[in-house]
């Protein structure tokens, strides 16, 4: 398992604002086995466990914050320069 990389405070604020508003967001992230996932969901909560931060979606998915690439149109600065080749078709 790779080490946790703390996320940018500004990006955390974006996640927190969306969690507070309980609105649907488009979430793009990598799983622990490096699958790239795109889903639409409500951010239920943000938590910290053993020094790692997580986002829990209303769907039940739990995502480590340093694996989140993008929320709606806002990129995690860790993935600055990331090229999005996904299709919404």
C-alpha positions as CSV (number, residue, x, y, z in Angstrom):
1,X,0.0,0.0,0.0
2,X,1.4,3.4,-0.9
3,X,2.0,6.1,1.6
4,X,-0.7,8.8,2.1
5,X,0.1,12.2,0.5
6,X,-1.7,15.0,2.3
7,X,-3.9,17.1,0.0
8,X,-3.9,20.8,-0.7
9,X,-5.9,22.8,1.9
10,X,-7.7,24.7,-0.9
11,X,-8.8,21.4,-2.5
12,X,-9.9,20.2,0.9
13,X,-12.1,23.3,1.3
14,X,-13.8,22.5,-2.1
15,X,-14.5,19.0,-0.9
16,X,-15.8,20.3,2.5
17,X,-18.1,22.9,0.8
18,X,-19.6,20.2,-1.5
19,X,-20.1,17.9,1.5
20,X,-21.9,20.7,3.4
21,X,-24.1,21.5,0.4
22,X,-25.0,17.8,-0.1
23,X,-25.1,18.3,-3.9
24,X,-24.3,15.8,-6.5
25,X,-20.8,16.1,-7.8
26,X,-18.8,14.3,-10.5
27,X,-16.0,12.5,-8.7
28,X,-13.0,11.1,-10.6
29,X,-10.5,9.0,-8.5
30,X,-8.1,6.1,-8.5
31,X,-8.9,2.9,-6.4
32,X,-6.2,1.2,-4.3
33,X,-5.6,-1.1,-7.4
34,X,-5.2,1.9,-9.7
35,X,-8.5,1.7,-11.5
36,X,-9.7,5.0,-12.7
37,X,-13.3,5.6,-11.6
38,X,-15.8,8.3,-12.5
39,X,-19.1,8.5,-10.5
40,X,-21.7,11.0,-9.7
41,X,-22.7,11.1,-6.0
42,X,-23.2,13.2,-2.9
43,X,-20.2,13.6,-0.5
44,X,-21.6,12.3,2.8
45,X,-18.6,13.1,5.0
46,X,-14.9,13.7,5.3
47,X,-13.0,11.7,7.9
48,X,-9.5,11.0,9.2
49,X,-8.3,7.5,10.1
50,X,-4.8,6.6,11.2
51,X,-3.4,9.9,9.7
52,X,-5.2,9.4,6.3
53,X,-8.1,11.5,5.1
54,X,-11.1,9.9,3.4
55,X,-14.3,11.0,1.6
56,X,-17.3,8.9,2.1
57,X,-20.0,9.1,-0.6
58,X,-23.7,8.6,-0.1
59,X,-23.3,5.4,-2.2
60,X,-21.1,3.9,0.5
61,X,-17.8,4.3,-1.4
62,X,-14.9,5.4,0.8
63,X,-12.1,7.2,-1.1
64,X,-8.7,8.2,0.2
65,X,-8.4,11.9,-0.5
66,X,-5.0,11.8,-2.2
67,X,-6.5,9.5,-4.8
68,X,-9.2,12.0,-5.8
69,X,-8.2,13.5,-9.2
70,X,-11.2,15.8,-9.8
71,X,-14.4,17.0,-8.3
72,X,-16.7,18.5,-11.0
73,X,-14.2,20.8,-12.9
74,X,-11.8,21.3,-9.9
75,X,-8.6,19.3,-10.1
76,X,-6.6,18.1,-7.1
77,X,-3.3,20.0,-7.4
78,X,-1.5,16.7,-7.0
79,X,-2.8,15.9,-10.5
80,X,-1.9,19.2,-12.0
81,X,-1.4,18.7,-15.7
82,X,-3.5,15.6,-15.7
83,X,-5.0,14.9,-19.1
84,X,-8.7,13.8,-18.9
85,X,-9.4,11.5,-21.8
86,X,-12.8,10.3,-20.4
87,X,-15.9,10.6,-22.4
88,X,-19.4,11.6,-21.0
89,X,-21.1,9.8,-23.9
